[in-house]
Amino acid sequence: MAVRLYLGGARSGKSAYAEQQAIRLLEEGKSIHPQTCLHYVATAEPFDDEMKDRISLHQARRDEKWNNHECPVELAQLLSKFEAHDVVLVDCLTVWLNNVIHYLGDNANSEQIKLKLNELTHALAETQATILCVSTEVGLGVVPMGTLTRLYVDHSGWMNQAVAKIAEKVDFVVAGMPMTLKGEQ
């Protein structure tokens, strides 16, 4: 198991950097295990035109090397299916968390969200694959107004902390420049 976490703000370059790292790991893996496969797990759903544009930007960077998976909610179940020779990029955990809260609906509560987060961290801790997770750091601003928004921001922070704890490497990307917070440079 190898879990890596790439954090940053919106448009920080974290996804592009994580994609570069995944391709590097694919190339390294193929020299050891010829069946190494590269997977892209997209969590976003095109709810509106702006999100469609964001998804298109990400898709334009990927070529035929990538095996694509759409997974807006059942991420833990999908991650459990990958094998030791797989390199898997998950983009992005905070979008996935938003989907979880969205599909829980108006009655979303902390206990339900914590169950989904526990499923995710358990799947990451148990995987044999190399998993690269992209996640937005949303906790650098003011405390948001509104119960639902605070629920999202709080659980995003707790999720990032939990994933960082089990990750062997954590990078924070600002203006396209990675800063290593945990692990080898």
DOMARTI-691933 format. One line per 10 residues: number of its first residue (from 1); their letters; for each residue y, x, z of C-alpha. Coordinates in nm, 3 decimals. Layout:
N
NUM> A> Y,X,Z; ...
//
This chain:
185
1> MAVRLYLGGA> 0.000,0.000,0.000; 0.348,0.114,-0.081; 0.643,-0.116,-0.026; 0.993,-0.014,-0.130; 1.313,-0.208,-0.067; 1.630,-0.188,-0.276; 1.931,-0.349,-0.109; 2.286,-0.398,-0.234; 2.558,-0.649,-0.297; 2.594,-0.870,-0.601
11> RSGKSAYAEQ> 2.626,-0.662,-0.920; 2.574,-0.339,-0.724; 2.317,-0.206,-0.972; 2.021,-0.254,-0.736; 1.803,-0.433,-0.992; 1.861,-0.179,-1.269; 1.791,0.105,-1.025; 1.472,-0.064,-0.899; 1.358,-0.115,-1.260; 1.410,0.257,-1.330
21> QAIRLLEEGK> 1.206,0.343,-1.021; 0.927,0.104,-1.123; 0.903,0.264,-1.468; 0.891,0.610,-1.307; 0.610,0.494,-1.076; 0.426,0.345,-1.376; 0.440,0.678,-1.558; 0.324,0.867,-1.248; 0.048,0.612,-1.186; -0.088,0.628,-1.542
31> SIHPQTCLHY> -0.159,1.000,-1.499; -0.384,0.914,-1.203; -0.515,0.571,-1.300; -0.495,0.487,-1.674; -0.509,0.113,-1.602; -0.183,0.115,-1.405; 0.014,-0.198,-1.496; 0.381,-0.283,-1.457; 0.470,-0.632,-1.334; 0.802,-0.811,-1.298
41> VATAEPFDDE> 0.812,-1.104,-1.056; 1.121,-1.314,-1.125; 1.220,-1.553,-0.848; 1.528,-1.708,-1.009; 1.531,-2.052,-1.160; 1.790,-2.142,-1.427; 1.961,-2.423,-1.234; 2.288,-2.387,-1.428; 2.446,-2.198,-1.718; 2.572,-1.915,-1.499
51> MKDRISLHQA> 2.221,-1.852,-1.362; 2.080,-1.869,-1.716; 2.325,-1.592,-1.811; 2.219,-1.379,-1.511; 1.852,-1.424,-1.599; 1.922,-1.330,-1.963; 2.090,-1.005,-1.854; 1.783,-0.908,-1.654; 1.541,-1.007,-1.931; 1.732,-0.802,-2.189
61> RRDEKWNNHE> 1.654,-0.483,-1.994; 1.279,-0.535,-2.005; 1.048,-0.444,-2.290; 0.677,-0.490,-2.364; 0.576,-0.259,-2.075; 0.640,-0.543,-1.832; 0.398,-0.824,-1.744; 0.628,-1.107,-1.643; 0.564,-1.364,-1.368; 0.788,-1.655,-1.271
71> CPVELAQLLS> 0.757,-1.725,-0.900; 1.038,-1.920,-0.738; 0.859,-2.011,-0.411; 0.493,-1.911,-0.364; 0.561,-1.538,-0.356; 0.313,-1.441,-0.083; 0.028,-1.602,-0.275; 0.119,-1.418,-0.596; 0.158,-1.080,-0.423; -0.189,-1.108,-0.275
81> KFEAHDVVLV> -0.338,-1.108,-0.628; -0.216,-0.764,-0.734; -0.443,-0.461,-0.716; -0.407,-0.095,-0.618; -0.321,0.018,-0.972; -0.037,-0.236,-1.008; 0.333,-0.153,-0.982; 0.516,-0.476,-0.903; 0.892,-0.534,-0.901; 1.007,-0.847,-0.717
91> DCLTVWLNNV> 1.360,-0.951,-0.809; 1.495,-1.086,-0.584; 1.398,-1.173,-0.228; 1.727,-1.342,-0.139; 1.701,-1.568,-0.444; 1.344,-1.648,-0.335; 1.472,-1.733,0.015; 1.737,-1.958,-0.136; 1.462,-2.137,-0.331; 1.253,-2.178,-0.015
101> IHYLGDNANS> 1.546,-2.341,0.166; 1.632,-2.552,-0.139; 1.279,-2.690,-0.171; 1.255,-2.756,0.202; 1.553,-2.985,0.149; 1.801,-3.127,0.395; 1.552,-3.095,0.678; 1.512,-2.717,0.638; 1.492,-2.551,0.975; 1.445,-2.208,1.120
111> EQIKLKLNEL> 1.077,-2.259,1.209; 0.983,-2.357,0.852; 1.173,-2.064,0.706; 1.019,-1.820,0.956; 0.672,-1.936,0.848; 0.751,-1.850,0.484; 0.902,-1.515,0.587; 0.592,-1.435,0.794; 0.371,-1.517,0.493; 0.581,-1.281,0.281
121> THALAETQAT> 0.577,-0.989,0.525; 0.204,-1.035,0.584; 0.137,-1.025,0.208; 0.351,-0.713,0.174; 0.178,-0.542,0.466; -0.168,-0.623,0.327; -0.117,-0.547,-0.042; -0.293,-0.260,-0.213; -0.033,-0.257,-0.492; 0.296,-0.071,-0.505
131> ILCVSTEVGL> 0.561,-0.337,-0.448; 0.931,-0.279,-0.513; 1.150,-0.550,-0.362; 1.511,-0.613,-0.460; 1.723,-0.800,-0.208; 2.091,-0.873,-0.166; 2.268,-0.760,0.147; 2.465,-1.072,0.238; 2.555,-0.980,0.595; 2.854,-0.756,0.530
141> GVVPMGTLTR> 3.109,-1.038,0.525; 3.237,-1.300,0.762; 3.015,-1.553,0.938; 2.995,-1.840,0.687; 3.103,-2.194,0.754; 2.834,-2.460,0.744; 2.496,-2.484,0.908; 2.291,-2.445,0.589; 2.484,-2.137,0.477; 2.447,-1.974,0.819
151> LYVDHSGWMN> 2.075,-2.055,0.812; 2.051,-1.872,0.479; 2.260,-1.570,0.583; 2.079,-1.532,0.917; 1.733,-1.549,0.762; 1.836,-1.318,0.477; 1.930,-1.056,0.733; 1.610,-1.104,0.932; 1.404,-1.095,0.612; 1.565,-0.770,0.499
161> QAVAKIAEKV> 1.504,-0.616,0.842; 1.138,-0.722,0.842; 1.074,-0.588,0.491; 1.262,-0.264,0.569; 1.045,-0.215,0.877; 0.721,-0.213,0.674; 0.869,-0.038,0.368; 0.799,0.332,0.319; 1.132,0.368,0.135; 1.461,0.179,0.158
171> DFVVAGMPMT> 1.760,0.243,-0.068; 2.104,0.083,-0.046; 2.277,0.068,-0.386; 2.656,0.061,-0.413; 2.839,0.086,-0.747; 2.510,0.183,-0.911; 2.464,0.476,-0.672; 2.159,0.473,-0.442; 2.176,0.589,-0.083; 1.841,0.645,0.087
181> LKGEQ> 1.822,0.475,0.426; 1.452,0.539,0.488; 1.194,0.766,0.328; 1.211,1.059,0.089; 1.519,1.117,-0.129
//
